[in-house]
Amino acid sequence: MLAGGAARRLGGADKPSLRVGGRTLLDRVLAGCAGASRTVVVGPRRPTCRPVTWAREEPPGGGPLPALHAGLRHVTEPLVLVLAADLPFLGRETAGGLLELPAGAEAAVLTDTEGRDQPLTAAYRTEPLRRELALLAAEYGRLVGLPLRLLLPGLALHRVPAPAAADRNGAPVVMDCDTWAEVAAARARIREHGNVLDEWIAAVSSELGIDPEVDTTALLDAARDAAHGVTRPAAPLTTFLMGYAAARGLDPATAAARVSALAARWAEEGGAPGDTTAAGLPEQAQPSDPADPSGQAQGQRDEP
């Protein structure tokens, strides 16, 4: 993962440390490739959400090709995923899809909505990538300052179109954050109605160092049932208890189903507005006078 660069269009800000949805851009990309056997980050050391191996290009700020060369020194696997550290919406599905190289391909490169290759969102066979870097160094006498586009022509490419996605206004989803406007657009997108819950769950999971498989719909349904069938404050307490049960080994879907059923039983016992029974009891079992627990109507008591 390349996490250096001057970020000139951001006024020299430390771009990987910028936050989108409460998480740094670097941590968001790290979450998208959490299944890697080893993660190498090339750039200045920063706090991260999980352990990584740090590397530094020579000279610092020498460009993406020296950074790639520095990172490859730590790679032992035959396949390497190369990512920029400013991809706010990189999903595991996208990263995993790039790693499925067809036979004969030396690299799988994501292409944006305009068909442009994204060499920093790509998977490479390690040895062909080393070969191309060595050839460029021999041809130009250096890697420092060379444009990244020189890397791809010598590789057998498999192009992978970026997932189609748009915001509520129909604009393409921001792929990377090179300007403050793109950072603002990314921050706005996560707060859209259709995204905010998933983004919040991901942020909380990252903050707590957990990686649960959450059925958001089932949990929300259970919390709603508790709020409506019991009382509103029951909703957050119920979700906590379901989480506690999951930590003890209960399947979350089973926990949610049990809680929803319990809330339904609880609500039934309270009766419905306008019901002629109270607390779900048969009508003949109701006391005829709240002040008279005997169940007899006033004025009709048995004479002693």
Secondary structure as UniProt FT lines:
FT   HELIX           8..10
FT   TURN            11..12
FT   HELIX           15..17
FT   STRAND          19..20
FT   TURN            21..22
FT   STRAND          23..24
FT   HELIX           25..32
FT   TURN            33..35
FT   STRAND          40..42
FT   STRAND          53..55
FT   TURN            60..61
FT   HELIX           64..72
FT   TURN            73..74
FT   STRAND          79..84
FT   TURN            88..89
FT   HELIX           92..98
FT   TURN            103..104
FT   STRAND          107..111
FT   TURN            113..114
FT   STRAND          117..125
FT   HELIX           126..140
FT   TURN            144..145
FT   HELIX           148..151
FT   TURN            153..154
FT   STRAND          157..161
FT   TURN            168..169
FT   HELIX           180..189
FT   TURN            190..191
FT   TURN            193..195
FT   HELIX           196..208
FT   HELIX           216..229
FT   TURN            232..233
FT   HELIX           234..247
FT   TURN            248..249
FT   HELIX           252..269
FT   TURN            273..274
FT   TURN            279..280
FT   HELIX           283..285
FT   TURN            290..291
FT   TURN            293..294
FT   TURN            298..299
//
